[in-house]
């Protein structure tokens, strides 16, 4: 990738480069912004304590949008199924029975030597679902097929994947959210 420098910056860089190539010593030019001469002391100790300014306020962290959270939730679900590590997925769901059931199944499969292979879903759309139910969102996804084995000796099983709609119930937690319910819509 090529970067273009503004003409003034390029000219300044060329001037410094050309000036640095000269055999003549650099002339000492006084700083025109300073009205008092610089101290001539050779001591290396500072003449006064450095001043520090404490911040006047702590910046507020940006609140995560419901859509960004649901995309992250989907990524964590994929990671959980691929690795068997359920902790991060469980940490962003509270009281979500469907979430707990999925995490329990993944833990059982991996404990028995099984596995899950799933490339996740592509989020097609996220929108508020029911204006009467605060925090409900519809997420339309295109899910990749899932291949799983419930134990090391069990047969490979397959879930087809495809277009699916989920209704999530979210609750604010700090600057983010947690999933309190997850339902698959059947069409």
N, C-alpha and C positions, 0 to 999 in steps of 0.2 A: 504494500500500500504506500503510495507517495503522499507526502505532506507538503503543502505549499506554505511558505512563510510570507507574511506581509512584507512589502518592499522596504519599509523603514527598519524592520527587524533584520532582514537580510543585509541591508546596507550597514547597520550597526555591527553585525557579526563580521562582515568583510573588513570593516574599518579596524576592529579590534584584532582580527587575524593578521592583517597587513601591518598594523602598528607593532604587533608582537614579533614580526619577522625582522625588524630593523636592528642594525648593530649599534645605533645611537642610544645612549641611556635616556630613559623616560624623564622629561622635565618635571620638577616638582611644582605643581600648581596648587595655590591655596584654595580651600573650599570656599566658593563665593557665598554660600548660605550661612557660614559661620562668622559672627562678628567678634568673637573672642578667640585669641590664639590658643592652640592646643597646649596642654601642660607639657613641660619639658622634663618632668620627673622620670627617672629611670627605674623607680620602684615598681615591682610587679604586683604589689598589693593594691586592691581597689581603694579609692578614697572615700567611698560611701557604700552602704548596703544596697544591693539591687532591689528595685521596687517590683512587687508583683501585685497584680490586681486580681482579686477573687471575682469569679463570675457572679453577676447580679442575679441570674436566675438559671435554673436548670432547663435545658431545652426539653420540650414535650415530645415523646416518641410519637411517630406517625401511627394512626390507627389503621389496622389492616382491614381492607374491605372484605365483605362477605365473599365476593367472587375470588379474590386472591387467597383467602383462607380455604375455600372449597377446592381450589386447584392444588394447594399445598396438602390438604387432607388426602386427595386422590394420589398424590405422589407418595405420601407416607403409607397409604394402603398398599400400593405397589411394592414399596420397599419392604414392608412387613411380610407380604406374601413371598417375596423372593428370598428373604433372609431368615424368616422365622422369628425375628426380633419384634415383639409386640409392644414394648414399653412406650416408644414415642407415639404410636398410634393410639394406645389407650390414654395417653396423657392429654390428648386433645378431644376426648369424648368423655362425657359425664352422664351416666344414667342411660346411655344409648344401648338398648338391648341388642339390636341388630349388630352394632359395632362390637360389643362384648362377645356375641355368639361367633362372629367371624374370627376375632382374635383367639378365642378358645379353640376353634377348629384348627387354626394355623398352628397353635402351640401343640395340640394333640398330634397333628401330622408330623411335625418336626421331631417331637419327642419319640415317636415310633419309627423314626428313620425315613419318613416320607418327605415330600417336597411339593412346592407349588411353583409353576412357571407361568408368569403373566407379565405382559409388557405394559399394562395399565390401560388408561383410557385417554382419549382425546376429548377435551371439554368443548362441546359445541355451543352451549349457551347456559348462562346462569341468570335467573331473574327472580324477583320476589314471587312467591307462589299464591298465598292467600292473605289478602290484606286484613282479614279478621284474626289471623293467627300470627302474632308478632314473631319475627325471626324465622319465618318459613320461606324456603327457597327451592325453586325447581332447577335442577341441573340436568341438562341433556348431554349425554356422552356417547361416544362411539368406542365401545370396549373391545379390546383385542381378545382372542380366544385364550382360555386358561387350560393348562394341562397340570394335573396334580396326581399325587400318589399319597394315599392315607397312611401308608406304612412302607417300610423298605421292601416287603414282600408283596405288597398289594398291587393290583393292576393299575395301569395309567388310566385316568379318567379325563374327560374333556368337557369343558363348557364352551359353547359356541361363540359367545361374545356378540357384538353388534350394537345397534342403536338401543339405548336404554335411557329412561327418565327416572330420576330419583328425586324425592322430596326430602329435604333436610330441615330439621328444626335446629336453629343455632341460638346460642346465648352468649352475650358479650362477656369476656373475661379479660380484664385489663385492656390492653390495646389490641387484643385479638378476639377470638371466639372459641367456643367448644361446641361439639355436636351433641345434642341431647336426644335426637331421634333421626333415624334414616330408614326410609321406606322406598321400595322399588315400585314404580307405577306399572301396572299391567295394562296393556292396550288391547 
